[in-house]
Each structure stands twice: as C-alpha cells, then as structure tokens.
Amino acid sequence: MPFHAFIYLASQSPRRAQLLDQLGVPHRPLPPDRGEDLERLEDPHGGELPEPYVRRVTLLKLFEAQRRLKRRGLPDAPILTADTTVALGRRILGKPRDADDAAAMLRALSGRTHRVLTAVAVGTPFVNEMRLSVSHVRFAELSDLRIKNYIDGGEPFGKAGAYAIQGRSAIWVERIEGSYSGIMGLPLFETTQLLARANVLMST
C-alpha cells in the first residue's frame, strides 16, 4: 500500500482538526455538500444502545464522505470520520435541542459518573477500519444557577451531553478514567493506530 502525505477530515469540528495538528498529520477538510443533512445520521434508533449507536453513526459518516469524495472527483486519500456520544447507563445523551434540553442533561449528569464514547474510522480505497474509545467522567454536584450560567454562555450547544471537557465545564470534573482526547472528540491513541495501518505519514 502506498504512503499517504495527507488525509481528508470529514468533520467540521475544530477540536478534531486541532488534535490532528497535534499529531502532525496534514489534513484537508471534506465538508458536506450544500443540502447534505448529516444531522439525520445522528438520530438514535429506538432502543439502540450507546456503543452500537456511536459505531453505526461513525461508519455512516464515513460512507457519506466516501461518496462525497467520488462525487467531487478529488484525489484519493484516507478519510477520517468520528462521532462522540455521552451515555448515562443505557441512555444516549446527544446534542441538546434547546436550553431546556441542555439543562435536563446537565442535571442528569450532576454528581454522577457517565461514559463518553468516541468511535473513529479511517477509510481507504482498500479497507475501512474503526476503533472505539470509552472513558468515564465523574461530575461534581451542579446547582441550578451554575447550570443556567453555563447554558447562558452558549457552550452546551452542538456538544454531546451538553458540555465540552476543554471548556468551562472542566471545573466540574472530579475524575476521569480513560482518554482526555477521546472525550474531546478524537482519541489520539486509537487514531494513531488507524493512521499507521493506512500508511499515513505522521511527524510524531
């Protein structure tokens, strides 16, 4: 298999781009086409558990990105996709719909330990492979006022579980077991494994 000098990042997350920069991996954006609705891919199926959910969504994002690459006639290179979800037991906490939904999620996480699952996939013309990172995060007790102030700042929106570990919510975290980068949205250990198997050149 030939070596690849860059990858396509099929994600609009600035955090994932930042983490790839940290690995020293040259990457090019592969954003969705106008009218392409990727949010629909993140709708859970009835009764779906968190791990099958995050794996399914990540692969669907990869398949959509591969079709997009072919449609645009771009040069072949590995494509990276990822998806992150927060799970409280069997319950999937996705991106909040509005402020009330965000508040309900944060109240549910208050004083408890939850899981953060991030699946990352790398696809080449030869093979698609995926890895899963599972971390455990313990939150302190959150007052209604702290939750309101956090929501008023706008940070919860667009974030699984209504929070960003690298943001203001970091002061609530009593304990982490697992991958900090995975909680941010791209587990670097698993990502490095996948990129090495895809023969991607890295400076690290």
PyMOL commands that set and color helices and strands:
alter all, ss='L'
color gray80, all
select helices_A, chain A and resi 14-23+39-42+50-72+99-109+144-152+160-162+168-172+180-184+188-197
alter helices_A, ss='H'
color red, helices_A
select strands_A, chain A and resi 7-9+27-29+79-88+91-93+113-123+128-139+173-177
alter strands_A, ss='S'
color yellow, strands_A
deselect
rebuild
show_as cartoon
